[in-house]
Amino acid sequence: MSDPFLLSRILLKFDRDADDDLIGELSAVAKTPDGSLWLGSDELTSIERLSPLEPGVYGAHQLFRIQEFVELIDDSEIDIEGMDYADGYLWIVGSHSFKRKKPKGTKTEKDLERLSEIKRDANRNLLVRIPVLNGQPVQSCATSDDAGDRRFAAALTRTEASNLLLDALKKDDHLGPFVEMQLPSKDNGLDIEGLAVRGDRIFLGLRGPVLRGWSIVIEIQVEASETGQLTLKKLDDGRRYRKHFVDINGLGIRELCFHGDDLIVLGGPTMALEGTMQVFRLKDVLERDRDTLWDEESGVLKLLFNLPFTIGADHAEGLTLFPCFEEDGLMVVYDSPHPERRPSDRSIFADVFRLPK
């Protein structure tokens, strides 16, 4: 393991309508080939686009509401936790998690009652892709290579209880009990926080549950209908998903992104704990065609570096590749940013670290 090497800090400038629900709660980031940065907050139902203004500075903030492209159930938060760009689509995933109400610290009896209340915001069960054309999200567009082929926005099909993925996981030996119990994310329940897409393969990293110190990446493939619905495609073995177990020192997965054919894994404390966050490389993940289990002794999983740690602030949440000074760089954006990271009410610094080969 090498120490983290900070290549640069990038200033992200938002417009006058941005508030702490955005700048103080950044949870996902993706960089598209035109140089734009796309960001999401776990408190909102929109995505944000920033454009390069000058070296090290992004701005010209644009906001796009996800309901303009796919139907949402209500006005509750999506809890956006992962974002990626692949083959002309921006992909977004919600946490798919339940939540338990927080005590307010006023009346003991009322606080105990709040701790017994569990709910899920319906929009959290979202996996969506949105075409991007000339730097703008669109409902549909023709592909550049075939005028008869079109890209169109679509979301994973809802079911009576939730969606196709959660329905499939209810029968899983490892994850089924957590889904059936409706265990909240902050109680080590199901909590999707990572998303990485390559071709038709989608990798979802779980912050929880962590099972005996092992965290889980779910791999799925989807197929779409022009009605805007995504369904789970059968894999080569006839199943609807694969599971990749990784021992990342007992941490949950906070984000994923591809670097070549390797998966970069951001590990952080599960539930509501504070602690060190670490960056790992899972090698040649696209070569795996069955359930897998990897630790560092395997040579397939490698710890790259620890992120700087501040108790109560700078919780790393989003990753995207960001070449910098002719080096492979990894951009990190933060939830609960330290005040020194915010030079103004409408701006914040993201970090770019050297990504070891």
N, C-alpha and C positions, 0 to 999 in steps of 0.2 A: 504494500500500500504506500502511495506517495501522499505527501501533504497537499491540500488543495492549493492550486495556483490561480489567483484571481487575474484574469487577462484584462478585464475592463468592467466598468459599471455603465449601464445604459439608462439614460433619463427618459422616463415615460411620462408624457404630458397629456392630461385629459382636459376636457372642456369645462365650462363653468357649472354644468349640471351634474358633474361627477361628485359623489359623496363617499362617505366611509363604507357604505355597502359595496362599493366598487373598489376603490383604491385600498381600503383597509382589509378587503376580503378576497384578494386575487387568489384564484385556485387552479387556473389552467392557462396555458399559453401555447400557441403554435405559430410557426413562421412559414409563410407561403413563398413560392418561387419569385414573386414580384417584389419581395422584400418586406411585405406587410407583416405586422404582428397582430395576431388575433388573441383576445384575452376573455376569460370568463370569471365570474364571481359566484361563490356558492350561495349568495343571498338574492340573486336576480334571475330574471327570465330572458336576458338579452346577452348578446355577444358584442364585443367592442373591437374596432379596427383602428390601429395606429399605423401611420406611414412614416418612413424615414424623412426627417427634415434636414439633418446635417449629421456628420459623423458623431455617433454616440447619443443622438437625440431622436426620439420618435414622438409624433404628435398628429395634428389634423384628425382629431378623434371623430369617429363615426360610430353610432349605436344602431344595432339591428335587433329587432325583437323576434325571437324564435317562432312565435305564434304566426308571424307573417309567412312562414314556410311550411310548418307542420302544425297540426291541431294540438293544442294543449287542453287538459281537462278542466282546469280552473286557473285562478290567478296566483296559486301558491308557488313558492320557489322551486326551481328545478334542482337546486343543490349541484350545480355544475362542478364536476371534479376532474374531468379529463377531456383533452382536446388534441386532435391530430389532423394533419392534412395528407391526403393520398389520392393520386389519380384524379385530380380535379374536384375533389370533395373535401369539405371541412366536416370532420366527425366530432360529435359532442356526446358525452355520457353524463347522466346524473348518478347520484350515489346509490340509488335503489334501496335506501336504508330506512329503517324506522327510527324514531327519536323519542326520548323520554324528556318530559318537561323538567326544567331546572327549578330548584328552590329559589325564592326571591329574598330569603333572609329576613322576612318580616314577622310572620306568625308561624309557629312550629306546626300547629295542626294543619294549616293550609299548605305549608311546604311539604309535609308528609303526603298529603293528598296529591300534590303536583308530581311528586316522585313516583306515584303509582300510575300515572297517566302516560300511555304510549300511543303514538299516532304516526302516520306516514302522510306526507304531502304527496298527493297523487302524481304530480309532475316529476317527482324524483325518479320514477320508473321510465326514464327516457334514454334511448340510444337513437341518435339521429344523424343523418348525413345531409349536407346542404351543398349544392354545386356552387362553385366560385368562378365567375367569369369577369375578366378584366378588373380584378380586385374587388368585385361586388358579389355578395351572395344573391342567388337567383332561385326562382322556383324550378325552372328547367332551362336547359340550353342544349344545343347541338354540340357533339364532340367535334374536335378539329380534324380528326382522322376519318370520320365517316358521317356525312350529312344526314344519313338515315338513322343514326344511332343518337340517342339523347341521354343526357344526365338529368335526373330530377330528384327533388327533395323527398326524403322518405324517413319513416320512423319505425322502430321495432313494434310489431303488432301487439296491441293491448289485448288482454283477456279479461274475463269477469273479475278475477281476483287481482291481477297485476299485469304481467306481460309474459311472452313466450319463454324468455330466459328464466325468470323466477319460477314459472310453472315447471320447467324441466329440472331445475335445481332442487325442487321440493322432494324429489325421489333420490337425490344423491346421497351416498353413504356418508360423506364428510360434511356437506353443506346443508343437506336436507333438514336436519334438526334445527339449525339456526333460522332457516326460512320459515319452517312450520311454527316455531315458537314466537316468530315476530320479535326477535331479540333486537333491541336498539343498537345502533352502531357504537355508541359510547359504552356499551356493555359487552363488547367483543362480538357484536352481531355483524351480519353481512353489510359491507360498506365498500362499494366500488369507488376507487380513487385514481386508478391509472388507466390510460387508454393509449394503445399504439396500433396502427393499421399498416399493413403491407399487402397490396393486392387485395385478394378476397379474404385475407386472414386478419381477424380482429383479436387483440389481446387486452384483457381486462384485469387490472391488478387490484387485489383486495387489501384494504387496510385491516379488515377483519372479515371473518374470524382468523386469528392466528392459532394454529393447532399444535400444541406441544412445542411452540417455538418456530413452527414452519408456516410461512405465508404462501399464498396461492395466486397463481395467474390462471385465469380462465381463457381458453381459446375457442372462438366460434367462427363460423362463416355464415354469411347471410345472402339471401337472394331477394330481389325487389320486384314488385308489381307496379304498374303505372298508376295504381290507385294511391301510391305513396306509402305502401306497407312493406316492411322488411320482415321476412320469415327466417327461421333458423334452418340452415342447409345441413343435410346429412353429411358427416365427414366420411372418410374412406372406410372406417370401421362400422359405419351405420349409426353412430352416436351423434348427438347434437352439439357436443362440446368436449374439450379436453381439459385436463388440469395439470398444471406444472407447479410442483411444490419446490420452494426455495428456502434454504436456511440462511436468512440474512440477519443473523444474530438476534433473533427473537423479535425483530421489527415487523411492522406491517408495511404494505406497499403504498406509497403516497403518489407515485406517478411513474409512467413508462415512456420511453421513446426509442426509436430505432437509430442505431449507428451502424451503417452497413447492414449485415445480416445478424448483428448482435442486438440484444435488448438491453438498454440502459435502465436500471431499476433504482428508483429513489426509495430508500427505506426510512421509516420514521416510527415513532411510538404509536401503538394502537390505542384505541379508546380515547381518553382525554388526558393522557399522560404527557409529561414534558421530558425531553431527552435528546440525545445525539441523533442526528440524521446522517445517513451514509449513502453513498452512490456506488452501485455495483454494476458489473457487466455480466450478462448471461449470454454465453457464446453460441452462435450458430443455431438460434432457436427455431429458425425456419426449416431446419433439417429434421425436426422432431415430429413424428407422426403418431405418437401415442402418449399416454399419461407419463409424466417424468417426475423425478425427485432428485434435487441437486444440492450439494453443500460445497463449501470452498475446497475441500479435499479432493473433489471430483476433477478439478481443473477446468470445469465448465463455467463455474460461478466464481467471480473474482471481485473482491472489494477494491475499489479505485481510490476513494478518499472520503474522509469525514467532512461534512460541511461545518463552518463556524457555528457555534451554539450559544444562544442567548436565552436564558430562562424567561418565558413569558412573551417572547417577541421573535420575529423573523422565522416563522414556521414555513419551511420550504414546501411549496405545493405544486408548482408548474414547471415543466421542463420542455425545452425545445433546442434543437441543434442551432448554433449561432457561430459560424466561422468568424474568427477574429485574429487579425495580425498574422495571417497565413497559418493559423493553428486551428485544430478542431476544437470548437468551443461549445460549452453547454450553458445555455441561459437558464437561470433560476428566478422565478418570481415567488413572492412571499405573502402569506396570510399574516395578520397581526404584525405588521411591520414595525420595527423600532422607529421612534420619532426621528432619529438622525437620518433614516432612509428617505424621509419625506421633506424635501427642501421647501415645499409649499403645500397648500391645501389641495392642489390639483395636480401634483406630480409626485413621482416615486422613482427610486433607483432599483433596477434589476441588476443581478450579478451575472457575469460570464466567466466561467471557470475553464481552464484548459482540460480537455478530455484526453486522458492517457490512451495510447494505442492499445 
